[in-house]
Each structure stands twice: as C-alpha cells, then as structure tokens.
Amino acid sequence: MGTKQDVITEIFRLCRDRRNFIFDNALVKQVCKRHGFGNPFDVTKLDDTSRFPQILLDEDYFILHLGKGGHKFVKGISNGFHVFERCNTGNTVKVF
C-alpha cells in the first residue's frame, strides 16, 4: 500500500513533465488507485512542511487549492508556509 507522499510525488512528476501544474481530483483518484491509497480526499491536505514528500521540498513547491476539485503546485514554499520563530518562554503569559 502506498503513502500520501507516494501519491503526491507521482502527481507532481506528471504535472512537471507536462509543464502544467494544475490538476484535479480525478487525477488524484487515479493515482491513489495505482498506489492502493484509500483516501483520495486526504491527499492534497498538507498542513505543514514536515509532511511534504521530499520532491516538493527539493523543488520548492506546495499545493494550493483552487476550489471545485482543482489544485495547483505553486513554486515558493515560503509564500504559502511560514516557519515560526522560537518563542521566548520568559515572556509568555499563562492563561487559565
């Protein structure tokens, strides 16, 4: 059984090779079926970069939801995700 990262990697390669980074849920479902990944609706949901497949990190892309079943790989992870600075614990306020 394949992983979410396997599915995203294949979709990214397909999009990169055809030089069109827009894809839809139909493609997601096809690739999920090939990899035996059971939840195609979860594939494009990546909340933080720790769950990105290595190819997206290497090539600096993230997934943007276009709506109505459409998605796009967008160049520039830092445009869509922010790495938060460390909090200075000496200046935090505890709320009860």
C-alpha positions in Angstrom: 0.0 0.0 0.0 1.4 3.4 -1.0 1.5 6.5 1.2 0.2 10.0 0.7 3.7 11.1 -0.1 4.0 8.5 -2.9 0.7 9.7 -4.5 1.8 13.4 -4.3 5.2 12.6 -5.7 3.7 10.9 -8.7 1.2 13.7 -9.3 3.9 16.3 -9.1 6.1 14.4 -11.6 3.2 14.1 -14.0 2.5 17.8 -13.7 6.1 18.8 -14.0 6.7 16.6 -17.1 3.7 18.0 -18.9 4.6 21.6 -17.7 1.2 22.2 -16.3 1.0 22.3 -12.6 -2.8 22.4 -12.3 -4.5 19.1 -11.5 -7.9 17.8 -10.4 -9.5 15.3 -8.1 -10.0 12.9 -11.0 -6.2 12.6 -11.3 -5.8 12.2 -7.6 -8.2 9.3 -7.6 -6.4 7.6 -10.5 -3.0 7.9 -8.8 -4.4 6.8 -5.4 -5.9 3.7 -7.1 -2.5 2.8 -8.6 -0.8 3.1 -5.2 -3.5 1.5 -3.2 -4.0 4.6 -1.1 -7.5 4.5 0.3 -8.4 8.2 0.9 -8.0 10.4 -2.1 -9.7 13.3 -0.3 -6.8 13.5 2.2 -4.0 13.5 -0.4 -3.9 17.3 -1.1 -4.2 18.3 2.5 -0.8 19.1 3.9 -0.9 21.3 7.0 2.8 21.7 7.5 6.0 21.0 5.6 7.0 18.1 7.8 4.5 16.0 5.8 5.7 17.1 2.4 7.3 14.5 0.1 11.0 15.2 -0.4 10.4 16.1 -4.1 8.3 19.1 -3.1 10.9 20.3 -0.6 13.7 19.8 -3.1 11.9 21.7 -5.9 10.3 24.3 -3.6 6.6 23.7 -4.3 3.4 23.4 -2.3 -0.2 22.6 -3.1 -2.8 25.4 -3.5 -6.5 24.6 -3.5 -8.3 26.3 -6.4 -11.8 25.2 -5.4 -14.3 22.9 -7.2 -11.9 20.0 -7.2 -8.9 21.8 -8.6 -5.4 22.1 -7.2 -2.1 23.6 -8.3 1.5 23.1 -7.4 2.9 26.6 -6.7 6.6 27.5 -6.6 7.9 29.0 -3.4 7.0 27.1 -0.2 7.8 30.3 1.9 4.9 32.0 0.1 2.4 29.5 1.5 4.0 28.3 4.7 5.8 30.3 7.4 8.4 28.9 9.8 7.6 30.4 13.2 10.3 31.9 15.3 11.1 30.3 18.6 9.1 31.8 21.5 11.0 33.3 24.3 9.4 31.4 27.2 10.5 34.1 29.7 7.9 36.5 28.1 4.9 34.1 27.9 1.7 34.6 29.9 -0.1 31.6 31.3 -3.9 31.9 30.8 -6.2 29.7 32.8 
